[in-house]
Amino acid sequence: MFVRASDGNGEDEGWVLSVVYDAARGASDLVILDATSFAGPPVATVHLPVRVPYGFHGSWIPSST
């Protein structure tokens, strides 16, 4: 999932969110990457307590402000 930076002017200014399975832990991680430096290290990694099944998907909607 691509999340555009709220003040981003370039088409790649934002973050890429992906769920990744960590076989060593037997659980999944939510990995957040800087879209302008996709090959760089993650901006953040959220260690989830369980495995997220393959094929998981969801809907993202803007928050109301």
C-alpha positions as CSV (number, residue, x, y, z in Angstrom):
1,M,0.0,0.0,0.0
2,F,1.4,3.4,-0.9
3,V,0.6,6.3,1.5
4,R,1.3,9.7,-0.1
5,A,2.9,12.3,2.1
6,S,0.4,15.1,2.9
7,D,2.8,17.7,1.8
8,G,4.5,15.7,-1.0
9,N,4.8,17.2,-4.4
10,G,6.5,14.3,-6.2
11,E,4.6,11.2,-7.2
12,D,6.9,9.0,-5.0
13,E,6.9,11.2,-1.9
14,G,5.4,9.0,0.8
15,W,5.7,5.5,2.3
16,V,5.1,1.9,1.2
17,L,3.5,-0.3,3.8
18,S,3.8,-4.1,3.5
19,V,3.1,-7.1,5.7
20,V,6.1,-9.5,5.7
21,Y,6.2,-12.9,7.3
22,D,9.1,-13.6,9.6
23,A,9.6,-17.3,9.7
24,A,12.1,-17.1,12.5
25,R,9.5,-15.6,14.8
26,G,6.5,-17.4,13.3
27,A,4.8,-14.0,13.1
28,S,4.4,-11.1,10.7
29,D,5.8,-7.6,10.6
30,L,4.4,-4.4,9.2
31,V,7.3,-2.8,7.3
32,I,7.2,0.9,6.4
33,L,9.6,2.0,3.6
34,D,10.4,5.5,2.3
35,A,9.1,5.5,-1.2
36,T,11.8,7.9,-2.4
37,S,14.5,5.5,-1.1
38,F,12.8,2.1,-1.7
39,A,16.1,0.1,-1.5
40,G,17.1,1.7,1.9
41,P,16.4,0.3,5.3
42,P,12.8,0.5,6.7
43,V,11.6,3.7,8.3
44,A,9.8,1.5,10.9
45,T,9.0,-2.1,11.5
46,V,6.0,-3.1,13.7
47,H,6.3,-6.6,15.0
48,L,2.9,-8.2,15.1
49,P,2.2,-10.9,17.7
50,V,0.7,-13.3,15.1
51,R,1.1,-14.4,11.5
52,V,-1.0,-12.4,9.0
53,P,-2.4,-14.9,6.4
54,Y,-1.2,-14.6,2.8
55,G,-3.8,-12.9,0.7
56,F,-4.8,-10.5,3.6
57,H,-6.0,-7.2,2.3
58,G,-8.0,-4.2,3.6
59,S,-9.4,-0.9,2.8
60,W,-7.8,2.5,3.6
61,I,-9.8,5.6,3.7
62,P,-8.9,9.2,4.5
63,S,-9.6,10.3,8.1
64,S,-12.2,13.0,8.4
65,T,-10.8,16.2,9.8
